[in-house]
């Protein structure tokens, strides 16, 4: 009988790993230690199996692309020189008429809030429409118009518009939420919102979808949300230090 050869280093490591897994322990400089029972893994339990939501009907998807009626075609296919307030006014009016005030496409308060805007270039000091930002999100070399309509001190509607090849302005994103932060980078638009856990903020990443001709949600993640040290705490969620 041939003498047994000692295990090679890789094989020995594999044996130790299997042994550690079998004993529920872990390896450190002191060797293997038993950490006890780590609990039982339970399969997820599905609630209300017999309930299914109806599919959305026509015009019930706020994020869907839609040409804004009542606006002139854009010369030169450039958003520069386009009045953001005029675009939002036309879009809100059309959406309100389409959804019948149900709030599917636009918050019913939006029309009332727009009444605070004056004929000033920026809409006046009480106008709830944020200054427009131009940024190419579609990757075609033309800038999109990004703005938001503040419904109250917390809730807002984020809106993004593009110029189509025929010169018409189309809404490619409409999103209602608590806009803790909005960021653009390359062809990405990220929306930060608070969560029920003040230690985290949710980050929704939107990218251009050439099939739907709209900005589609591509990734939803959680990010750390350190509280502002110089902000007094309140019953509301603390704002992120970002």
C-alpha positions as CSV (number, residue, x, y, z in Angstrom):
1,X,0.0,0.0,0.0
2,X,1.3,3.3,-1.0
3,X,1.8,5.9,1.8
4,X,-0.8,8.7,1.8
5,X,0.4,12.0,0.5
6,X,-0.3,15.2,2.5
7,X,-3.2,17.4,1.1
8,X,-2.2,20.2,-1.1
9,X,-2.9,23.7,0.1
10,X,-6.0,24.3,-2.0
11,X,-7.5,21.0,-1.1
12,X,-6.8,21.6,2.6
13,X,-8.4,25.0,2.4
14,X,-11.5,23.4,0.8
15,X,-11.7,20.8,3.6
16,X,-11.5,23.5,6.3
17,X,-14.2,25.5,4.5
18,X,-16.5,22.5,4.4
19,X,-15.8,21.7,8.1
20,X,-16.5,25.3,9.1
21,X,-19.8,25.3,7.2
22,X,-20.8,22.0,8.7
23,X,-20.1,23.1,12.3
24,X,-21.6,26.6,11.9
25,X,-18.3,28.2,12.9
26,X,-15.8,30.6,11.3
27,X,-12.1,30.6,11.0
28,X,-9.9,33.2,12.5
29,X,-6.4,33.4,13.9
30,X,-7.5,31.3,16.9
31,X,-8.9,28.5,14.8
32,X,-12.5,27.4,14.4
33,X,-15.2,28.7,16.8
34,X,-18.8,27.6,17.1
35,X,-21.2,30.5,16.9
36,X,-24.3,28.5,17.7
37,X,-27.6,28.2,15.9
38,X,-28.1,31.0,13.4
39,X,-31.9,30.5,13.2
40,X,-34.2,28.9,10.8
41,X,-34.8,30.3,7.2
42,X,-38.4,30.6,6.4
43,X,-39.9,30.8,2.9
44,X,-41.8,34.0,2.1
45,X,-45.5,34.0,2.7
46,X,-47.7,35.5,0.0
47,X,-50.6,37.6,1.1
48,X,-53.9,38.0,-0.7
49,X,-53.1,35.6,-3.5
50,X,-56.5,35.9,-5.1
51,X,-56.2,39.7,-5.6
52,X,-54.8,41.2,-8.8
53,X,-54.9,44.9,-9.9
54,X,-56.6,45.7,-13.1
55,X,-54.2,46.8,-15.9
56,X,-53.9,50.6,-16.3
57,X,-56.3,52.1,-18.9
58,X,-55.3,54.6,-21.6
59,X,-53.9,57.8,-20.1
60,X,-53.5,56.3,-16.6
61,X,-49.7,56.2,-16.7
62,X,-48.2,59.5,-15.6
63,X,-44.7,58.6,-16.8
64,X,-45.8,57.8,-20.3
65,X,-44.7,60.0,-23.2
66,X,-47.3,62.4,-24.5
67,X,-47.2,65.4,-26.9
68,X,-48.2,68.5,-25.1
69,X,-51.1,70.1,-27.0
70,X,-51.5,73.8,-27.6
71,X,-47.8,74.6,-28.0
72,X,-46.1,75.9,-31.1
73,X,-43.5,73.8,-32.8
74,X,-40.0,74.6,-31.7
75,X,-37.8,76.1,-34.4
76,X,-34.4,74.5,-34.7
77,X,-35.5,71.7,-32.4
78,X,-33.8,73.4,-29.5
79,X,-35.4,73.9,-26.0
80,X,-33.3,77.1,-25.6
81,X,-35.7,80.0,-25.7
82,X,-38.7,77.8,-24.7
83,X,-40.7,79.2,-21.7
84,X,-40.8,76.4,-19.1
85,X,-43.9,78.0,-17.4
86,X,-45.8,78.0,-20.7
87,X,-44.9,74.3,-21.2
88,X,-46.0,73.3,-17.7
89,X,-49.2,75.4,-18.0
90,X,-50.2,73.7,-21.3
91,X,-49.3,70.2,-20.0
92,X,-51.2,70.6,-16.7
93,X,-54.3,71.9,-18.5
94,X,-54.3,69.0,-21.0
95,X,-53.6,66.4,-18.3
96,X,-56.4,67.9,-16.0
97,X,-58.9,67.7,-18.9
98,X,-57.8,64.1,-19.7
99,X,-58.0,62.6,-16.2
100,X,-61.1,64.6,-15.2
101,X,-59.6,65.8,-11.9
102,X,-59.0,62.3,-10.6
103,X,-55.3,62.9,-10.0
104,X,-54.0,60.0,-12.2
105,X,-52.0,62.3,-14.5
106,X,-51.7,65.5,-12.4
107,X,-52.5,66.5,-8.9
108,X,-55.8,68.5,-8.7
109,X,-54.0,71.3,-6.8
110,X,-51.6,71.9,-9.7
111,X,-54.1,74.3,-11.5
112,X,-54.7,76.3,-8.4
113,X,-51.0,76.5,-7.7
114,X,-50.3,77.7,-11.2
115,X,-52.7,80.6,-10.5
116,X,-50.0,82.1,-8.3
117,X,-47.7,82.7,-11.2
118,X,-47.7,86.2,-12.7
119,X,-46.7,87.5,-16.1
120,X,-43.1,88.1,-14.9
121,X,-40.3,86.2,-16.8
122,X,-39.8,83.9,-13.8
123,X,-43.5,83.7,-12.9
124,X,-43.1,85.9,-9.8
125,X,-42.0,85.2,-6.3
126,X,-44.9,82.8,-5.5
127,X,-44.9,80.8,-8.7
128,X,-44.5,77.1,-7.8
129,X,-42.7,76.1,-11.1
130,X,-39.0,75.7,-10.6
131,X,-36.4,77.2,-12.9
132,X,-36.0,75.0,-16.0
133,X,-32.7,73.1,-16.4
134,X,-31.5,72.0,-19.8
135,X,-29.6,68.7,-20.1
136,X,-29.4,66.1,-22.9
137,X,-31.0,62.9,-21.5
138,X,-31.8,61.2,-24.7
139,X,-28.3,61.2,-26.2
140,X,-29.3,62.7,-29.5
141,X,-27.4,65.9,-28.9
142,X,-30.5,68.0,-28.1
143,X,-31.2,69.2,-24.6
144,X,-34.3,68.3,-22.6
145,X,-36.2,70.6,-20.3
146,X,-36.3,69.5,-16.7
147,X,-38.5,71.3,-14.2
148,X,-40.8,70.7,-11.3
149,X,-44.1,72.0,-9.9
150,X,-44.2,72.3,-6.1
151,X,-47.7,71.3,-4.9
152,X,-47.0,72.3,-1.2
153,X,-44.0,72.5,1.1
154,X,-43.2,68.9,0.6
155,X,-44.8,67.2,-2.4
156,X,-43.8,68.1,-6.0
157,X,-44.3,66.9,-9.6
158,X,-41.1,66.4,-11.5
159,X,-41.5,66.9,-15.3
160,X,-39.2,66.3,-18.2
161,X,-39.9,67.5,-21.8
162,X,-38.2,66.8,-25.1
163,X,-38.4,68.2,-28.7
164,X,-39.4,65.6,-31.1
165,X,-38.0,65.4,-34.7
166,X,-41.2,67.1,-35.9
167,X,-40.7,70.1,-33.6
168,X,-43.4,69.2,-31.2
169,X,-42.8,69.2,-27.4
170,X,-43.5,66.0,-25.6
171,X,-43.5,65.1,-22.0
172,X,-41.2,62.1,-21.4
173,X,-41.4,61.9,-17.6
174,X,-43.9,63.0,-14.9
175,X,-43.3,61.9,-11.4
176,X,-45.0,62.9,-8.2
177,X,-43.0,62.6,-5.0
178,X,-40.9,64.2,-2.2
179,X,-37.9,65.5,-4.2
180,X,-35.1,65.3,-1.6
181,X,-32.7,65.7,-4.5
182,X,-32.6,65.5,-8.3
183,X,-29.3,64.8,-10.1
184,X,-28.3,64.5,-13.7
185,X,-25.2,62.8,-15.0
186,X,-24.6,61.9,-18.7
187,X,-27.9,60.4,-19.8
188,X,-29.1,59.5,-16.3
189,X,-31.6,61.3,-14.1
190,X,-31.6,60.3,-10.4
191,X,-34.4,61.2,-7.9
192,X,-33.7,61.0,-4.2
193,X,-36.6,60.6,-1.8
194,X,-36.8,59.9,1.9
195,X,-38.0,56.5,3.2
196,X,-39.7,55.4,6.3
197,X,-36.2,54.8,7.8
198,X,-34.5,58.2,8.2
199,X,-31.1,56.5,7.9
200,X,-31.7,55.8,4.2
201,X,-32.9,57.6,1.1
202,X,-34.3,55.9,-2.0
203,X,-32.6,56.6,-5.3
204,X,-34.6,56.1,-8.6
205,X,-32.4,56.1,-11.7
206,X,-34.2,57.0,-15.0
207,X,-32.8,56.5,-18.4
208,X,-34.1,57.1,-21.9
209,X,-36.0,54.2,-23.4
210,X,-36.0,54.5,-27.2
211,X,-38.8,51.9,-27.5
212,X,-41.3,53.8,-25.3
213,X,-39.9,57.3,-26.2
214,X,-39.8,58.1,-22.5
215,X,-37.6,58.1,-19.4
216,X,-37.9,54.6,-17.8
217,X,-36.9,53.5,-14.3
218,X,-33.8,51.5,-14.7
219,X,-32.6,51.0,-11.1
220,X,-34.0,51.6,-7.6
221,X,-31.5,51.6,-4.7
222,X,-31.1,52.7,-1.1
223,X,-28.4,55.1,-0.1
224,X,-27.2,56.3,3.3
225,X,-28.9,59.4,4.5
226,X,-26.9,61.1,7.2
227,X,-28.9,63.8,8.9
228,X,-27.9,67.4,8.8
229,X,-26.2,68.3,12.0
230,X,-27.2,71.9,11.9
231,X,-30.9,71.2,11.3
232,X,-33.2,71.0,14.3
233,X,-35.0,67.7,14.4
234,X,-38.8,67.6,14.0
235,X,-41.7,65.1,13.7
236,X,-40.9,64.9,10.0
237,X,-38.1,62.9,8.5
238,X,-34.7,64.6,8.8
239,X,-33.3,65.8,5.6
240,X,-30.3,64.1,4.0
241,X,-26.9,65.8,4.2
242,X,-26.6,65.6,0.4
